[in-house]
Amino acid sequence: MDITPAAEEYHRHFFPNTELLREDDPDLAQIIENFAFDEVPNEPGVNDLDDRTRYMAILATLLGAQCLTEFRGIVPAALTAGVTPVEAKEITYQAVAYLGIARVYPFLAALNDVLRERGVKLPLESQSTTTAEDRREKGTQAQVDIFGDGMKDFYKSGPAEKRHINRWLAANCFGDYYTRTGLDLKQREMITFCFIAAQGGCEPQLTAHAAANIRLGNDRAFLISVVSQCLPYIGYPRSLNALRCVDNAAQSAA
């Protein structure tokens, strides 16, 4: 089986300097490239994502799945697709809230290496919009904008011994990250969906964020497209779990 012309064109456009798999494992290269570079992006009905959105989702998926080598290889392709350095940084920064500092730090270092190699001057301009005094309030507003009015008092709800976690969610997860510029709320909810789907084992949270995506306008068809485009990087089990969560969220929203 040969690599298809469409896969070849995709390879040359997004990965012009990558030949290692073809040299050492040509059979696997044919399977992967024909699927990930032709069949998946050209599948009728699920190929509606523009290249920039597709690669934003893929970067978030690779972070969630902890695929550091692939992440470093994909960053140049994402930049070629139109993802800006600020957007790539914001995707990586927001991953801290969902994956933890320890798991994200190596990806930040890899991203910085690629950006420097491409002549991008670091640090980038700050995207922060909050202060220590208003981060909780603005984070709560972001929660309300995403999930609805029921989140207004979420930060002070729950048993006393666990209430600080809900306050941290408002101030840190949403106040420190979602209030930043560089990505809008729809983009931030899409990448959060990808973080959670790719790491697996967090289906209740994934269903909640699928519902939040739908509420913001990232509808069921859009989320199916996102999962479809990320499937080559995380495999079928986690992708099928994500699709089930999307369906559950869509049914609840109906």
Secondary structure, DSSP 8 states (H G I E B T S, - for coil): ----HHHHHHHHHH-TT--HHHHH-HHHHHHHHHIIIIITTT-TTS--S-HHHHHHHHHHHHHHHT-HHHHHHHHHHHHHTT--HHHHHHHHHHHHHHH-HHHHHHHHHHHHHHHHHTT--SS--------TTTHHHHHHHHHHHHH-GGGTTGGG-S-TTTHHHHHHIIIIIIIIIIT-SSS-HHHHHHHHHHHHHHH-S-HHHHHHHHHHHHHHT--HHHHHHHHHHHHHHH-HHHHHHHHHHHHHHHHHH-
